[in-house]
Amino acid sequence: MAEVVESRQWVMTAYAEEGLPTPEHVTLITTKVAVDAASIPEGHAAVQVLWISIDPYLRSGMLGRMDGLCFPPFPIGKVITTLGVGRIIRSKDASYCEGDIVLHTSVPVADYCIAPATMLRKIDMGTRISPLDYLTAFGLPGFAAWIAIHLIGNPKPGENVFISAAAGAVGMLAGQLAKLKGCRVVGSTGTDEKVNLLKEEFKFDDAFNYKKEADFDAALSKYLPSGIDIYVDNVGGKMLEAVLNHVNKKARIPLCGMISQYNQVWTERDGVRNLLNMIGKEVRMEGFIITSYLQQFQDFEQEIGEYLNEGKLVSKVKIVEGIEGFLESLLSLFSSSNVGKVILQVNK
Amino acid sequence: MAEVVESRQWVMTAYAEEGLPTPEHVTLITTKVAVDAASIPEGHAAVQVLWISIDPYLRSGMLGRMDGLCFPPFPIGKVITTLGVGRIIRSKDASYCEGDIVLHTSVPVADYCIAPATMLRKIDMGTRISPLDYLTAFGLPGFAAWIAIHLIGNPKPGENVFISAAAGAVGMLAGQLAKLKGCRVVGSTGTDEKVNLLKEEFKFDDAFNYKKEADFDAALSKYLPSGIDIYVDNVGGKMLEAVLNHVNKKARIPLCGMISQYNQVWTERDGVRNLLNMIGKEVRMEGFIITSYLQQFQDFEQEIGEYLNEGKLVSKVKIVEGIEGFLESLLSLFSSSNVGKVILQVNK
């Protein structure tokens, strides 16, 4: 007889064209999932979801059309999927056993799911790299930071690196990576508490609270008096414009995200008026998405794995407990209220 | 006894912060130049100036401060200098003889000058490459086009290349180079006459008059239905913004110049609001100035020299006759009135 578990799940109910998503757009419903061996197809496993990665690109999936991030819309009426970590509760695939902890590359925001083994990756619990690292330094935020700093930024020791949203999931790791490569690193963030964190815990050389700076140009003159060689842009808009007034010759600007820009239609966004500066200073600005760099994922894992095993990379996480906190955790990305990577804890 | 010639020359008299330069800013005065052997220092030569290259960056030198192009201001009270071609009328350097035609890399906008031999380069009159080619395809506009297409754009056959200010000095050459590399090439320009020129003389696949297009987005959809892989930006502003709505994955945007942006202070320039598109499409935008690429100048000369000898590259020039036409020729760069490279003919 089928063994059935109740599974709450977040479903896309209406697209949010502008502004922040609300309970009109996403709804928590309860469904049933059959998790007995007979109900699970061969090559699949039943997974209890533990942690869900909460990232800004989820907002793009709720737009109902392809935006600048080119992230496809979540289908209406379907559960929202993303990256997460779970526990195998029953397996019909030889590679996985009950109790295994796995990374799931397309996990539903739900309590339980039946997953094809091809979407799972077993997490070795016998190393210093923890399951949460797979959603932070050893996972996509770390990979994004590594692409930005190592591949696109390619810093020389002594260069000046500026990072916006520096206490966020990608920023905190990009700053530490740049420090490990011998750069002077300055970050901007949205609270004084996070300024202290950047300097004390993440060992940034300096940091400032952008909400207390009426004039970004003056702030950059003060905190980066030798100019900017690499700018890891996580916010876009006015800060990007200000940076272009402070770039050094041959500066590199990896574009990781533009958190300030996701909730308006593009014609209402802040225009960057000084792209002309890119000519005289020969600046290279480059957008990227991590799936284009998967052939370098092993290089990333090796380098970051060593740092993690040597205790050289620190990650902060903000854990929102309970699946009902999904919308709240997503909105928190846009409010400067977070420190580090936001993770939704669905089950324990 | 000193042999003296009268030499008219254009002098910087006041900087033009905004708008176009006027006779208040530059003045034609008459001076005397001693051209007898005793007056010329060793290692120098007396040069009669023939042709002066008229380029948009001259506008930046008249600002009185470093702008986005990082071109240093012309000193007040001094003659304006640029690139030109002249004829040796007396030489105190063993490498040059009377009658030699030379490229002068810092020629004054004047009838005559005394030049150090290090600033001169003899033009071999026995090839198919003419002295005017040294100011067009075989000179800086050609080098800029080659950097944009060959080094930064690095096109694959069949890719879609869009070029703004396409009938200008750099644009006409960039388009032909992209055609030689097997691309589909579309240009925008400011008159119907130039649209025809692009299609008929420069063999562009298509071209449009941007002044007749109320909606650049619609124009790009029409003329580049398969999107844009390389955009050679010579204008900046609204056209750059429109292009970012039509870029293909991994598009490249070499920034050669931003002719629409030179006559306003930067805070009044058109802001580009859709840089977010650079992330999803993984666009690389890169400014450059040619002096950073001098180590590749020989590669350029070899490739372009072959095209010129095979008759595969055509240049149009607009020659303004008489040194008194300097200001007029400079202003013409900003008015869509030119076809091809603007050259001031000082002497015959």
Boltz contact constraints between the chains, C-beta under 6 A:
constraints:
  - contact:
      token1: [A, 68]
      token2: [B, 276]
      max_distance: 6.0
  - contact:
      token1: [A, 68]
      token2: [B, 277]
      max_distance: 6.0
  - contact:
      token1: [A, 68]
      token2: [B, 280]
      max_distance: 6.0
  - contact:
      token1: [A, 69]
      token2: [B, 279]
      max_distance: 6.0
  - contact:
      token1: [A, 69]
      token2: [B, 280]
      max_distance: 6.0
  - contact:
      token1: [A, 70]
      token2: [B, 280]
      max_distance: 6.0
  - contact:
      token1: [A, 255]
      token2: [B, 278]
      max_distance: 6.0
  - contact:
      token1: [A, 255]
      token2: [B, 279]
      max_distance: 6.0
  - contact:
      token1: [A, 258]
      token2: [B, 276]
      max_distance: 6.0
  - contact:
      token1: [A, 261]
      token2: [B, 276]
      max_distance: 6.0
  - contact:
      token1: [A, 266]
      token2: [B, 273]
      max_distance: 6.0
  - contact:
      token1: [A, 266]
      token2: [B, 274]
      max_distance: 6.0
  - contact:
      token1: [A, 269]
      token2: [B, 273]
      max_distance: 6.0
  - contact:
      token1: [A, 271]
      token2: [B, 271]
      max_distance: 6.0
  - contact:
      token1: [A, 271]
      token2: [B, 272]
      max_distance: 6.0
  - contact:
      token1: [A, 271]
      token2: [B, 273]
      max_distance: 6.0
  - contact:
      token1: [A, 272]
      token2: [B, 271]
      max_distance: 6.0
  - contact:
      token1: [A, 272]
      token2: [B, 272]
      max_distance: 6.0
  - contact:
      token1: [A, 272]
      token2: [B, 275]
      max_distance: 6.0
  - contact:
      token1: [A, 273]
      token2: [B, 266]
      max_distance: 6.0
  - contact:
      token1: [A, 273]
      token2: [B, 269]
      max_distance: 6.0
  - contact:
      token1: [A, 273]
      token2: [B, 271]
      max_distance: 6.0
  - contact:
      token1: [A, 274]
      token2: [B, 266]
      max_distance: 6.0
  - contact:
      token1: [A, 275]
      token2: [B, 272]
      max_distance: 6.0
  - contact:
      token1: [A, 276]
      token2: [B, 68]
      max_distance: 6.0
  - contact:
      token1: [A, 276]
      token2: [B, 258]
      max_distance: 6.0
  - contact:
      token1: [A, 276]
      token2: [B, 261]
      max_distance: 6.0
  - contact:
      token1: [A, 277]
      token2: [B, 68]
      max_distance: 6.0
  - contact:
      token1: [A, 278]
      token2: [B, 255]
      max_distance: 6.0
  - contact:
      token1: [A, 278]
      token2: [B, 287]
      max_distance: 6.0
  - contact:
      token1: [A, 279]
      token2: [B, 69]
      max_distance: 6.0
  - contact:
      token1: [A, 279]
      token2: [B, 255]
      max_distance: 6.0
  - contact:
      token1: [A, 279]
      token2: [B, 287]
      max_distance: 6.0
  - contact:
      token1: [A, 280]
      token2: [B, 68]
      max_distance: 6.0
  - contact:
      token1: [A, 280]
      token2: [B, 69]
      max_distance: 6.0
  - contact:
      token1: [A, 280]
      token2: [B, 70]
      max_distance: 6.0
  - contact:
      token1: [A, 282]
      token2: [B, 287]
      max_distance: 6.0
  - contact:
      token1: [A, 282]
      token2: [B, 288]
      max_distance: 6.0
  - contact:
      token1: [A, 283]
      token2: [B, 287]
      max_distance: 6.0
  - contact:
      token1: [A, 284]
      token2: [B, 286]
      max_distance: 6.0
  - contact:
      token1: [A, 285]
      token2: [B, 285]
      max_distance: 6.0
  - contact:
      token1: [A, 286]
      token2: [B, 284]
      max_distance: 6.0
  - contact:
      token1: [A, 287]
      token2: [B, 278]
      max_distance: 6.0
  - contact:
      token1: [A, 287]
      token2: [B, 279]
      max_distance: 6.0
  - contact:
      token1: [A, 287]
      token2: [B, 282]
      max_distance: 6.0
  - contact:
      token1: [A, 287]
      token2: [B, 283]
      max_distance: 6.0
  - contact:
      token1: [A, 288]
      token2: [B, 282]
      max_distance: 6.0
